Amino acid sequence: MKIESKLIHAGDRKKAGNFTPVSTPIYMTSSYFYDSMEQLDRIFGHEEEGPSYQRYGNPTTSALEELVTNLENGHGAVACSSGMAALNLAVLSALIDRRKKIVAASGMYGATTNMLMNIFGPMGVEIELADICDLAAFRSAVEEHKPGAIVMETVSNPLLRVGAMDHIARIAKDAGAPLIVDNTFATPLLVRPLELGANIVVHSATKYMAGHGDVLGGIVIADQQHIAPVQTLARTMGPNLGPFESFLTMRGIKTMGLRVERQCSNACKVASWLASHPGVDRVHFTGDPAHPDRETILRLFPKNLYGAMIAFELKGAGKAEVFRFMEKLKMIVRATSLGDVHTMMLYPAMASHRDLSPKQRHKLGIGDNLVRLSTGIEAPDDIIADLEQAF
Ligand SMILES: Cc1ncc(COP(=O)(O)O)c(C=O)c1O
């Protein structure tokens, strides 16, 4: 099946007794009862498939895990209670029997950098940050530090840089370090990291997958060699996504193809309008023909699906002017998150990258005049009209 059909069918229609529900139901139960103790014994011993306790698996969540495994062409998945829980699980499972060193992209979601520097760091994991878009420098960092894992985002948050994942996967392989990729911004519709040689993929399912602003969730999908520790750790650590959120995420994924297509086409229109607006200094957008990583984008992304995130710099603005501009928005939602059906605007210096010092933000190019727009599925003219009146 093509990915557009997998979105609709994968994971669904599991037999339940003598009938088959068309949509996977919400199994709101923490434990499971079997007539025979012998059968329960076989289930606990993994000789027979079946649920026993929610931390070890739930039929609704398992259906979602089967779906996302299919979408990313992985070997298995674990659905987690948030994107950060998923990142935490991915990193722990990669490092458990490897060198306690990580080389990570310097420009990533603030909480991811924070997790590495301020949780894994003090626990004794050496963290080295390197520019993912400077391939030679990234290769040198990996060769010098010999990490146990490498962490990157397909499209960096918030400046939308795109590292050459295919080349980085080769660098990771040569170094014997699993490559962990946060694919939240791209979705498997644009890029499937495992097909490019990455080993573990993470999503904040809160974003494009669930897509409606009503779920907090995360996913870890891994290749054959790396899935076992992910599943084993999850059984003990308990980062599980609940059945109701699993149901909502599965339901959201069914329309992800349509939503992302519309969001990408809206983003192209909005970005080119912003680029010629006198109130804008600079637009960062993966569909821009002048994007610094254009060659990589054309090689890795499908034609005309370049992503729906835009970052732009307001001319001559500081915090106060950005606040006033955002307060003027009427339809565009001023809130933290992205990938939803509604267009949203976020101020990275105040929200996603607040935990970084002003000096760190400045070094990464996240100025006080930078705002991030997640394009929704509304009529593009309405998005542009709302921005225009706010200017
Ligand atoms: C790229 C990226 N990864 C991970 C996360 C964390 O996801 P969650 O908020 O679901 O924990 C976010 C949240 O904004 C994100 O933007």
The ligand as an ORCA input file, in Angstrom:
! r2SCAN-3c Opt
* xyz 0 1
  C      10.289     18.968     17.336
  C       9.659     18.643     18.650
  N       9.988     17.483     19.263
  C       9.438     17.129     20.444
  C       8.540     17.950     21.084
  C       7.981     17.532     22.403
  O       6.697     17.049     22.248
  P       5.601     17.028     23.422
  O       5.240     18.441     23.684
  O       4.518     16.179     22.837
  O       6.261     16.407     24.604
  C       8.164     19.159     20.483
  C       7.178     20.039     21.147
  O       6.941     21.140     20.737
  C       8.737     19.519     19.241
  O       8.441     20.673     18.627
*
